[in-house]
Amino acid sequence: MNIDPFATRTHEQMKEVLLHPEAEGPAVHYYMIRGGSEKKNITVWESGTVGGEYIKTYGHYHVDDLPEIYWILEGEGIALLQKRSEDTPDVIDELKVVKVKAGDVLNIPIRFGHLVANVGDTFFVTKDDSPVNLSGDSASMPAHADYKPVQALKGFAYYIVEHEGKPALIRNENYKEIKSEDLAGLEVIG
């Protein structure tokens, strides 16, 4: 039985990973059209912020050693890539901030959790090769993605926020330690 390939991530669904879950936000943060590895997947982010935090994807880890590629079709964004410690889920072994814009290709390394935020004034649009199985997966929560660690820690190790008209970072205090980080020159303001 096939599923509907269209899904959305609503403001209500995003509250559990936002810096300020009580803040007002758009009804839908982003839209997904799932085609899987063969047709590819399209994601479209709204622009703007929620409580000062740029609109982002929920973020997830893959359940196995699965690489993923994002092709940036429109707009500008910032990706957070984080590899958690195998022993302690609230410790990050490596964190990378990657700035992306239309025309860029973002390779997601194996075992790195990832989320992307729209830091521009227009829609942010990507194509990816995530292997959504439309005969059994949910288009909104595909089986290859593990959202529980992100939910448990209320987001990734940093929140991407607007500060003095440009992106900056605020540390998520639910994480005990980040062993190695490359913040791509972004200022940490909290």
PyMOL CGO cylinders between C-alpha atoms (Angstrom):
from pymol import cmd
from pymol.cgo import CYLINDER

trace = [
    CYLINDER, 0.00, 0.00, 0.00, 1.49, 3.33, -1.04, 0.3, 1, 1, 1, 1, 1, 1,
    CYLINDER, 1.49, 3.33, -1.04, 1.45, 6.39, 1.18, 0.3, 1, 1, 1, 1, 1, 1,
    CYLINDER, 1.45, 6.39, 1.18, 0.92, 10.03, 0.31, 0.3, 1, 1, 1, 1, 1, 1,
    CYLINDER, 0.92, 10.03, 0.31, 4.36, 11.43, -0.64, 0.3, 1, 1, 1, 1, 1, 1,
    CYLINDER, 4.36, 11.43, -0.64, 3.48, 14.93, 0.68, 0.3, 1, 1, 1, 1, 1, 1,
    CYLINDER, 3.48, 14.93, 0.68, 4.06, 15.86, 4.32, 0.3, 1, 1, 1, 1, 1, 1,
    CYLINDER, 4.06, 15.86, 4.32, 4.46, 18.96, 6.44, 0.3, 1, 1, 1, 1, 1, 1,
    CYLINDER, 4.46, 18.96, 6.44, 6.15, 19.72, 9.73, 0.3, 1, 1, 1, 1, 1, 1,
    CYLINDER, 6.15, 19.72, 9.73, 3.81, 21.94, 11.72, 0.3, 1, 1, 1, 1, 1, 1,
    CYLINDER, 3.81, 21.94, 11.72, 4.60, 24.51, 14.39, 0.3, 1, 1, 1, 1, 1, 1,
    CYLINDER, 4.60, 24.51, 14.39, 2.98, 22.22, 16.95, 0.3, 1, 1, 1, 1, 1, 1,
    CYLINDER, 2.98, 22.22, 16.95, 5.30, 19.34, 15.94, 0.3, 1, 1, 1, 1, 1, 1,
    CYLINDER, 5.30, 19.34, 15.94, 8.38, 21.60, 16.06, 0.3, 1, 1, 1, 1, 1, 1,
    CYLINDER, 8.38, 21.60, 16.06, 7.77, 22.93, 19.59, 0.3, 1, 1, 1, 1, 1, 1,
    CYLINDER, 7.77, 22.93, 19.59, 9.65, 20.03, 21.20, 0.3, 1, 1, 1, 1, 1, 1,
    CYLINDER, 9.65, 20.03, 21.20, 12.94, 21.07, 19.52, 0.3, 1, 1, 1, 1, 1, 1,
    CYLINDER, 12.94, 21.07, 19.52, 12.67, 24.88, 19.59, 0.3, 1, 1, 1, 1, 1, 1,
    CYLINDER, 12.67, 24.88, 19.59, 14.72, 27.22, 21.76, 0.3, 1, 1, 1, 1, 1, 1,
    CYLINDER, 14.72, 27.22, 21.76, 11.49, 29.03, 22.69, 0.3, 1, 1, 1, 1, 1, 1,
    CYLINDER, 11.49, 29.03, 22.69, 8.61, 26.56, 22.22, 0.3, 1, 1, 1, 1, 1, 1,
    CYLINDER, 8.61, 26.56, 22.22, 6.13, 29.11, 23.59, 0.3, 1, 1, 1, 1, 1, 1,
    CYLINDER, 6.13, 29.11, 23.59, 6.89, 31.58, 20.75, 0.3, 1, 1, 1, 1, 1, 1,
    CYLINDER, 6.89, 31.58, 20.75, 4.47, 32.18, 17.89, 0.3, 1, 1, 1, 1, 1, 1,
    CYLINDER, 4.47, 32.18, 17.89, 5.38, 30.64, 14.55, 0.3, 1, 1, 1, 1, 1, 1,
    CYLINDER, 5.38, 30.64, 14.55, 3.97, 29.85, 11.13, 0.3, 1, 1, 1, 1, 1, 1,
    CYLINDER, 3.97, 29.85, 11.13, 1.40, 27.04, 10.98, 0.3, 1, 1, 1, 1, 1, 1,
    CYLINDER, 1.40, 27.04, 10.98, 3.85, 25.02, 8.85, 0.3, 1, 1, 1, 1, 1, 1,
    CYLINDER, 3.85, 25.02, 8.85, 7.63, 25.34, 9.18, 0.3, 1, 1, 1, 1, 1, 1,
    CYLINDER, 7.63, 25.34, 9.18, 8.50, 23.19, 6.15, 0.3, 1, 1, 1, 1, 1, 1,
    CYLINDER, 8.50, 23.19, 6.15, 7.01, 21.06, 3.40, 0.3, 1, 1, 1, 1, 1, 1,
    CYLINDER, 7.01, 21.06, 3.40, 8.29, 17.70, 2.12, 0.3, 1, 1, 1, 1, 1, 1,
    CYLINDER, 8.29, 17.70, 2.12, 7.63, 15.80, -1.08, 0.3, 1, 1, 1, 1, 1, 1,
    CYLINDER, 7.63, 15.80, -1.08, 9.06, 12.30, -0.81, 0.3, 1, 1, 1, 1, 1, 1,
    CYLINDER, 9.06, 12.30, -0.81, 10.25, 10.38, -3.86, 0.3, 1, 1, 1, 1, 1, 1,
    CYLINDER, 10.25, 10.38, -3.86, 12.96, 8.31, -2.22, 0.3, 1, 1, 1, 1, 1, 1,
    CYLINDER, 12.96, 8.31, -2.22, 16.39, 7.48, -3.64, 0.3, 1, 1, 1, 1, 1, 1,
    CYLINDER, 16.39, 7.48, -3.64, 15.14, 7.16, -7.21, 0.3, 1, 1, 1, 1, 1, 1,
    CYLINDER, 15.14, 7.16, -7.21, 12.94, 10.26, -7.62, 0.3, 1, 1, 1, 1, 1, 1,
    CYLINDER, 12.94, 10.26, -7.62, 14.66, 12.20, -4.81, 0.3, 1, 1, 1, 1, 1, 1,
    CYLINDER, 14.66, 12.20, -4.81, 12.95, 14.28, -2.10, 0.3, 1, 1, 1, 1, 1, 1,
    CYLINDER, 12.95, 14.28, -2.10, 12.17, 18.00, -2.12, 0.3, 1, 1, 1, 1, 1, 1,
    CYLINDER, 12.17, 18.00, -2.12, 11.98, 20.10, 1.06, 0.3, 1, 1, 1, 1, 1, 1,
    CYLINDER, 11.98, 20.10, 1.06, 10.82, 23.74, 1.20, 0.3, 1, 1, 1, 1, 1, 1,
    CYLINDER, 10.82, 23.74, 1.20, 11.38, 25.85, 4.33, 0.3, 1, 1, 1, 1, 1, 1,
    CYLINDER, 11.38, 25.85, 4.33, 9.43, 28.95, 5.25, 0.3, 1, 1, 1, 1, 1, 1,
    CYLINDER, 9.43, 28.95, 5.25, 11.54, 32.04, 5.93, 0.3, 1, 1, 1, 1, 1, 1,
    CYLINDER, 11.54, 32.04, 5.93, 11.69, 33.92, 9.22, 0.3, 1, 1, 1, 1, 1, 1,
    CYLINDER, 11.69, 33.92, 9.22, 12.27, 33.12, 12.85, 0.3, 1, 1, 1, 1, 1, 1,
    CYLINDER, 12.27, 33.12, 12.85, 10.40, 31.67, 15.81, 0.3, 1, 1, 1, 1, 1, 1,
    CYLINDER, 10.40, 31.67, 15.81, 11.37, 33.43, 19.02, 0.3, 1, 1, 1, 1, 1, 1,
    CYLINDER, 11.37, 33.43, 19.02, 14.53, 34.63, 17.26, 0.3, 1, 1, 1, 1, 1, 1,
    CYLINDER, 14.53, 34.63, 17.26, 15.48, 31.13, 16.04, 0.3, 1, 1, 1, 1, 1, 1,
    CYLINDER, 15.48, 31.13, 16.04, 15.63, 30.58, 12.28, 0.3, 1, 1, 1, 1, 1, 1,
    CYLINDER, 15.63, 30.58, 12.28, 13.10, 28.14, 10.86, 0.3, 1, 1, 1, 1, 1, 1,
    CYLINDER, 13.10, 28.14, 10.86, 14.76, 24.74, 10.67, 0.3, 1, 1, 1, 1, 1, 1,
    CYLINDER, 14.76, 24.74, 10.67, 14.12, 21.07, 10.12, 0.3, 1, 1, 1, 1, 1, 1,
    CYLINDER, 14.12, 21.07, 10.12, 13.45, 18.91, 13.15, 0.3, 1, 1, 1, 1, 1, 1,
    CYLINDER, 13.45, 18.91, 13.15, 16.79, 17.14, 12.74, 0.3, 1, 1, 1, 1, 1, 1,
    CYLINDER, 16.79, 17.14, 12.74, 17.55, 13.44, 12.96, 0.3, 1, 1, 1, 1, 1, 1,
    CYLINDER, 17.55, 13.44, 12.96, 20.15, 10.67, 12.91, 0.3, 1, 1, 1, 1, 1, 1,
    CYLINDER, 20.15, 10.67, 12.91, 20.06, 7.73, 10.51, 0.3, 1, 1, 1, 1, 1, 1,
    CYLINDER, 20.06, 7.73, 10.51, 19.37, 4.31, 12.00, 0.3, 1, 1, 1, 1, 1, 1,
    CYLINDER, 19.37, 4.31, 12.00, 22.24, 2.72, 10.05, 0.3, 1, 1, 1, 1, 1, 1,
    CYLINDER, 22.24, 2.72, 10.05, 25.39, 3.75, 8.14, 0.3, 1, 1, 1, 1, 1, 1,
    CYLINDER, 25.39, 3.75, 8.14, 23.56, 5.75, 5.52, 0.3, 1, 1, 1, 1, 1, 1,
    CYLINDER, 23.56, 5.75, 5.52, 25.18, 8.71, 3.74, 0.3, 1, 1, 1, 1, 1, 1,
    CYLINDER, 25.18, 8.71, 3.74, 22.93, 11.42, 2.33, 0.3, 1, 1, 1, 1, 1, 1,
    CYLINDER, 22.93, 11.42, 2.33, 23.37, 14.23, -0.18, 0.3, 1, 1, 1, 1, 1, 1,
    CYLINDER, 23.37, 14.23, -0.18, 21.52, 17.56, -0.21, 0.3, 1, 1, 1, 1, 1, 1,
    CYLINDER, 21.52, 17.56, -0.21, 21.47, 19.68, -3.37, 0.3, 1, 1, 1, 1, 1, 1,
    CYLINDER, 21.47, 19.68, -3.37, 20.67, 23.32, -2.53, 0.3, 1, 1, 1, 1, 1, 1,
    CYLINDER, 20.67, 23.32, -2.53, 18.19, 24.56, -5.14, 0.3, 1, 1, 1, 1, 1, 1,
    CYLINDER, 18.19, 24.56, -5.14, 17.15, 27.96, -3.75, 0.3, 1, 1, 1, 1, 1, 1,
    CYLINDER, 17.15, 27.96, -3.75, 17.99, 30.32, -0.91, 0.3, 1, 1, 1, 1, 1, 1,
    CYLINDER, 17.99, 30.32, -0.91, 20.61, 30.20, 1.81, 0.3, 1, 1, 1, 1, 1, 1,
    CYLINDER, 20.61, 30.20, 1.81, 20.87, 28.09, 4.91, 0.3, 1, 1, 1, 1, 1, 1,
    CYLINDER, 20.87, 28.09, 4.91, 23.02, 26.74, 7.67, 0.3, 1, 1, 1, 1, 1, 1,
    CYLINDER, 23.02, 26.74, 7.67, 23.41, 23.03, 8.37, 0.3, 1, 1, 1, 1, 1, 1,
    CYLINDER, 23.41, 23.03, 8.37, 24.34, 21.57, 11.74, 0.3, 1, 1, 1, 1, 1, 1,
    CYLINDER, 24.34, 21.57, 11.74, 26.07, 18.20, 11.49, 0.3, 1, 1, 1, 1, 1, 1,
    CYLINDER, 26.07, 18.20, 11.49, 26.77, 16.43, 14.77, 0.3, 1, 1, 1, 1, 1, 1,
    CYLINDER, 26.77, 16.43, 14.77, 28.18, 13.02, 15.64, 0.3, 1, 1, 1, 1, 1, 1,
    CYLINDER, 28.18, 13.02, 15.64, 27.15, 11.84, 19.07, 0.3, 1, 1, 1, 1, 1, 1,
    CYLINDER, 27.15, 11.84, 19.07, 29.26, 9.74, 21.39, 0.3, 1, 1, 1, 1, 1, 1,
    CYLINDER, 29.26, 9.74, 21.39, 28.47, 6.04, 21.21, 0.3, 1, 1, 1, 1, 1, 1,
    CYLINDER, 28.47, 6.04, 21.21, 28.62, 5.83, 25.00, 0.3, 1, 1, 1, 1, 1, 1,
    CYLINDER, 28.62, 5.83, 25.00, 26.76, 8.98, 26.06, 0.3, 1, 1, 1, 1, 1, 1,
    CYLINDER, 26.76, 8.98, 26.06, 23.90, 10.44, 23.98, 0.3, 1, 1, 1, 1, 1, 1,
    CYLINDER, 23.90, 10.44, 23.98, 24.29, 13.95, 25.46, 0.3, 1, 1, 1, 1, 1, 1,
    CYLINDER, 24.29, 13.95, 25.46, 27.96, 14.17, 24.43, 0.3, 1, 1, 1, 1, 1, 1,
    CYLINDER, 27.96, 14.17, 24.43, 28.87, 15.22, 20.90, 0.3, 1, 1, 1, 1, 1, 1,
    CYLINDER, 28.87, 15.22, 20.90, 32.17, 13.92, 19.54, 0.3, 1, 1, 1, 1, 1, 1,
    CYLINDER, 32.17, 13.92, 19.54, 32.17, 16.26, 16.54, 0.3, 1, 1, 1, 1, 1, 1,
    CYLINDER, 32.17, 16.26, 16.54, 30.01, 19.19, 15.43, 0.3, 1, 1, 1, 1, 1, 1,
    CYLINDER, 30.01, 19.19, 15.43, 30.25, 21.06, 12.13, 0.3, 1, 1, 1, 1, 1, 1,
    CYLINDER, 30.25, 21.06, 12.13, 28.41, 24.19, 11.01, 0.3, 1, 1, 1, 1, 1, 1,
    CYLINDER, 28.41, 24.19, 11.01, 28.13, 24.44, 7.22, 0.3, 1, 1, 1, 1, 1, 1,
    CYLINDER, 28.13, 24.44, 7.22, 26.87, 27.54, 5.39, 0.3, 1, 1, 1, 1, 1, 1,
    CYLINDER, 26.87, 27.54, 5.39, 25.07, 26.67, 2.14, 0.3, 1, 1, 1, 1, 1, 1,
    CYLINDER, 25.07, 26.67, 2.14, 23.45, 28.55, -0.74, 0.3, 1, 1, 1, 1, 1, 1,
    CYLINDER, 23.45, 28.55, -0.74, 21.79, 27.78, -4.08, 0.3, 1, 1, 1, 1, 1, 1,
    CYLINDER, 21.79, 27.78, -4.08, 24.10, 25.67, -6.23, 0.3, 1, 1, 1, 1, 1, 1,
    CYLINDER, 24.10, 25.67, -6.23, 25.94, 24.03, -3.30, 0.3, 1, 1, 1, 1, 1, 1,
    CYLINDER, 25.94, 24.03, -3.30, 26.02, 20.31, -2.54, 0.3, 1, 1, 1, 1, 1, 1,
    CYLINDER, 26.02, 20.31, -2.54, 26.03, 19.18, 1.09, 0.3, 1, 1, 1, 1, 1, 1,
    CYLINDER, 26.03, 19.18, 1.09, 27.30, 15.68, 1.86, 0.3, 1, 1, 1, 1, 1, 1,
    CYLINDER, 27.30, 15.68, 1.86, 26.02, 14.29, 5.15, 0.3, 1, 1, 1, 1, 1, 1,
    CYLINDER, 26.02, 14.29, 5.15, 28.68, 11.95, 6.57, 0.3, 1, 1, 1, 1, 1, 1,
    CYLINDER, 28.68, 11.95, 6.57, 27.74, 8.55, 7.93, 0.3, 1, 1, 1, 1, 1, 1,
    CYLINDER, 27.74, 8.55, 7.93, 26.57, 8.65, 11.59, 0.3, 1, 1, 1, 1, 1, 1,
    CYLINDER, 26.57, 8.65, 11.59, 26.15, 12.43, 11.65, 0.3, 1, 1, 1, 1, 1, 1,
    CYLINDER, 26.15, 12.43, 11.65, 22.82, 13.82, 12.80, 0.3, 1, 1, 1, 1, 1, 1,
    CYLINDER, 22.82, 13.82, 12.80, 21.74, 16.76, 10.68, 0.3, 1, 1, 1, 1, 1, 1,
    CYLINDER, 21.74, 16.76, 10.68, 19.37, 19.67, 10.48, 0.3, 1, 1, 1, 1, 1, 1,
    CYLINDER, 19.37, 19.67, 10.48, 19.22, 22.67, 8.17, 0.3, 1, 1, 1, 1, 1, 1,
    CYLINDER, 19.22, 22.67, 8.17, 17.88, 26.17, 8.92, 0.3, 1, 1, 1, 1, 1, 1,
    CYLINDER, 17.88, 26.17, 8.92, 16.70, 28.80, 6.44, 0.3, 1, 1, 1, 1, 1, 1,
    CYLINDER, 16.70, 28.80, 6.44, 18.70, 31.95, 7.17, 0.3, 1, 1, 1, 1, 1, 1,
    CYLINDER, 18.70, 31.95, 7.17, 17.55, 33.88, 4.09, 0.3, 1, 1, 1, 1, 1, 1,
    CYLINDER, 17.55, 33.88, 4.09, 14.56, 36.06, 3.23, 0.3, 1, 1, 1, 1, 1, 1,
    CYLINDER, 14.56, 36.06, 3.23, 13.05, 33.66, 0.68, 0.3, 1, 1, 1, 1, 1, 1,
    CYLINDER, 13.05, 33.66, 0.68, 12.00, 30.03, 0.65, 0.3, 1, 1, 1, 1, 1, 1,
    CYLINDER, 12.00, 30.03, 0.65, 14.93, 27.65, 1.15, 0.3, 1, 1, 1, 1, 1, 1,
    CYLINDER, 14.93, 27.65, 1.15, 14.64, 24.61, -1.14, 0.3, 1, 1, 1, 1, 1, 1,
    CYLINDER, 14.64, 24.61, -1.14, 16.65, 21.39, -1.25, 0.3, 1, 1, 1, 1, 1, 1,
    CYLINDER, 16.65, 21.39, -1.25, 16.65, 18.07, -3.07, 0.3, 1, 1, 1, 1, 1, 1,
    CYLINDER, 16.65, 18.07, -3.07, 18.05, 15.00, -1.27, 0.3, 1, 1, 1, 1, 1, 1,
    CYLINDER, 18.05, 15.00, -1.27, 18.58, 11.31, -1.91, 0.3, 1, 1, 1, 1, 1, 1,
    CYLINDER, 18.58, 11.31, -1.91, 17.23, 10.00, 1.40, 0.3, 1, 1, 1, 1, 1, 1,
    CYLINDER, 17.23, 10.00, 1.40, 15.83, 6.48, 0.80, 0.3, 1, 1, 1, 1, 1, 1,
    CYLINDER, 15.83, 6.48, 0.80, 12.21, 6.96, 1.84, 0.3, 1, 1, 1, 1, 1, 1,
    CYLINDER, 12.21, 6.96, 1.84, 10.25, 3.75, 1.26, 0.3, 1, 1, 1, 1, 1, 1,
    CYLINDER, 10.25, 3.75, 1.26, 6.85, 4.95, 0.10, 0.3, 1, 1, 1, 1, 1, 1,
    CYLINDER, 6.85, 4.95, 0.10, 5.30, 1.52, 0.50, 0.3, 1, 1, 1, 1, 1, 1,
    CYLINDER, 5.30, 1.52, 0.50, 5.72, 1.48, 4.27, 0.3, 1, 1, 1, 1, 1, 1,
    CYLINDER, 5.72, 1.48, 4.27, 7.28, 4.66, 5.67, 0.3, 1, 1, 1, 1, 1, 1,
    CYLINDER, 7.28, 4.66, 5.67, 5.51, 7.76, 6.84, 0.3, 1, 1, 1, 1, 1, 1,
    CYLINDER, 5.51, 7.76, 6.84, 6.38, 10.66, 4.55, 0.3, 1, 1, 1, 1, 1, 1,
    CYLINDER, 6.38, 10.66, 4.55, 6.66, 12.84, 7.65, 0.3, 1, 1, 1, 1, 1, 1,
    CYLINDER, 6.66, 12.84, 7.65, 8.69, 10.43, 9.82, 0.3, 1, 1, 1, 1, 1, 1,
    CYLINDER, 8.69, 10.43, 9.82, 10.53, 7.96, 7.53, 0.3, 1, 1, 1, 1, 1, 1,
    CYLINDER, 10.53, 7.96, 7.53, 11.77, 4.70, 9.06, 0.3, 1, 1, 1, 1, 1, 1,
    CYLINDER, 11.77, 4.70, 9.06, 15.47, 5.35, 8.25, 0.3, 1, 1, 1, 1, 1, 1,
    CYLINDER, 15.47, 5.35, 8.25, 15.48, 8.44, 10.51, 0.3, 1, 1, 1, 1, 1, 1,
    CYLINDER, 15.48, 8.44, 10.51, 15.77, 8.42, 14.30, 0.3, 1, 1, 1, 1, 1, 1,
    CYLINDER, 15.77, 8.42, 14.30, 14.17, 11.53, 15.84, 0.3, 1, 1, 1, 1, 1, 1,
    CYLINDER, 14.17, 11.53, 15.84, 14.08, 10.33, 19.47, 0.3, 1, 1, 1, 1, 1, 1,
    CYLINDER, 14.08, 10.33, 19.47, 17.60, 11.47, 20.53, 0.3, 1, 1, 1, 1, 1, 1,
    CYLINDER, 17.60, 11.47, 20.53, 16.89, 14.96, 19.16, 0.3, 1, 1, 1, 1, 1, 1,
    CYLINDER, 16.89, 14.96, 19.16, 13.52, 15.10, 20.89, 0.3, 1, 1, 1, 1, 1, 1,
    CYLINDER, 13.52, 15.10, 20.89, 15.01, 13.88, 24.21, 0.3, 1, 1, 1, 1, 1, 1,
    CYLINDER, 15.01, 13.88, 24.21, 17.60, 16.70, 24.22, 0.3, 1, 1, 1, 1, 1, 1,
    CYLINDER, 17.60, 16.70, 24.22, 15.18, 19.35, 22.88, 0.3, 1, 1, 1, 1, 1, 1,
    CYLINDER, 15.18, 19.35, 22.88, 17.09, 19.92, 19.64, 0.3, 1, 1, 1, 1, 1, 1,
    CYLINDER, 17.09, 19.92, 19.64, 20.68, 19.85, 18.46, 0.3, 1, 1, 1, 1, 1, 1,
    CYLINDER, 20.68, 19.85, 18.46, 23.74, 21.03, 20.42, 0.3, 1, 1, 1, 1, 1, 1,
    CYLINDER, 23.74, 21.03, 20.42, 23.23, 24.60, 19.14, 0.3, 1, 1, 1, 1, 1, 1,
    CYLINDER, 23.23, 24.60, 19.14, 20.24, 26.71, 18.12, 0.3, 1, 1, 1, 1, 1, 1,
    CYLINDER, 20.24, 26.71, 18.12, 20.74, 28.96, 15.07, 0.3, 1, 1, 1, 1, 1, 1,
    CYLINDER, 20.74, 28.96, 15.07, 19.40, 32.42, 15.92, 0.3, 1, 1, 1, 1, 1, 1,
    CYLINDER, 19.40, 32.42, 15.92, 19.25, 35.87, 14.40, 0.3, 1, 1, 1, 1, 1, 1,
    CYLINDER, 19.25, 35.87, 14.40, 21.55, 38.29, 16.25, 0.3, 1, 1, 1, 1, 1, 1,
    CYLINDER, 21.55, 38.29, 16.25, 22.18, 41.84, 15.06, 0.3, 1, 1, 1, 1, 1, 1,
    CYLINDER, 22.18, 41.84, 15.06, 20.84, 40.94, 11.61, 0.3, 1, 1, 1, 1, 1, 1,
    CYLINDER, 20.84, 40.94, 11.61, 22.94, 37.82, 11.04, 0.3, 1, 1, 1, 1, 1, 1,
    CYLINDER, 22.94, 37.82, 11.04, 23.08, 34.17, 12.15, 0.3, 1, 1, 1, 1, 1, 1,
    CYLINDER, 23.08, 34.17, 12.15, 24.62, 33.30, 15.51, 0.3, 1, 1, 1, 1, 1, 1,
    CYLINDER, 24.62, 33.30, 15.51, 24.52, 30.30, 17.83, 0.3, 1, 1, 1, 1, 1, 1,
    CYLINDER, 24.52, 30.30, 17.83, 23.10, 29.60, 21.28, 0.3, 1, 1, 1, 1, 1, 1,
    CYLINDER, 23.10, 29.60, 21.28, 24.32, 26.48, 23.07, 0.3, 1, 1, 1, 1, 1, 1,
    CYLINDER, 24.32, 26.48, 23.07, 21.70, 23.87, 24.01, 0.3, 1, 1, 1, 1, 1, 1,
    CYLINDER, 21.70, 23.87, 24.01, 22.46, 23.28, 27.69, 0.3, 1, 1, 1, 1, 1, 1,
    CYLINDER, 22.46, 23.28, 27.69, 20.97, 19.77, 27.56, 0.3, 1, 1, 1, 1, 1, 1,
    CYLINDER, 20.97, 19.77, 27.56, 24.25, 18.59, 26.01, 0.3, 1, 1, 1, 1, 1, 1,
    CYLINDER, 24.25, 18.59, 26.01, 27.04, 17.91, 28.54, 0.3, 1, 1, 1, 1, 1, 1,
    CYLINDER, 27.04, 17.91, 28.54, 29.99, 18.30, 26.18, 0.3, 1, 1, 1, 1, 1, 1,
    CYLINDER, 29.99, 18.30, 26.18, 31.02, 18.99, 22.60, 0.3, 1, 1, 1, 1, 1, 1,
    CYLINDER, 31.02, 18.99, 22.60, 34.49, 17.48, 22.13, 0.3, 1, 1, 1, 1, 1, 1,
    CYLINDER, 34.49, 17.48, 22.13, 35.32, 19.03, 18.75, 0.3, 1, 1, 1, 1, 1, 1,
    CYLINDER, 35.32, 19.03, 18.75, 33.54, 21.80, 16.86, 0.3, 1, 1, 1, 1, 1, 1,
    CYLINDER, 33.54, 21.80, 16.86, 33.90, 23.86, 13.70, 0.3, 1, 1, 1, 1, 1, 1,
    CYLINDER, 33.90, 23.86, 13.70, 31.44, 26.76, 13.93, 0.3, 1, 1, 1, 1, 1, 1,
    CYLINDER, 31.44, 26.76, 13.93, 32.25, 28.26, 10.50, 0.3, 1, 1, 1, 1, 1, 1,
    CYLINDER, 32.25, 28.26, 10.50, 32.94, 31.62, 12.09, 0.3, 1, 1, 1, 1, 1, 1,
    CYLINDER, 32.94, 31.62, 12.09, 29.49, 32.01, 13.68, 0.3, 1, 1, 1, 1, 1, 1,
    CYLINDER, 29.49, 32.01, 13.68, 29.40, 33.88, 16.98, 0.3, 1, 1, 1, 1, 1, 1,
    CYLINDER, 29.40, 33.88, 16.98, 28.19, 32.01, 20.07, 0.3, 1, 1, 1, 1, 1, 1,
    CYLINDER, 28.19, 32.01, 20.07, 25.98, 34.42, 22.03, 0.3, 1, 1, 1, 1, 1, 1,
    CYLINDER, 25.98, 34.42, 22.03, 24.72, 32.13, 24.75, 0.3, 1, 1, 1, 1, 1, 1,
]
cmd.load_cgo(trace, "trace")
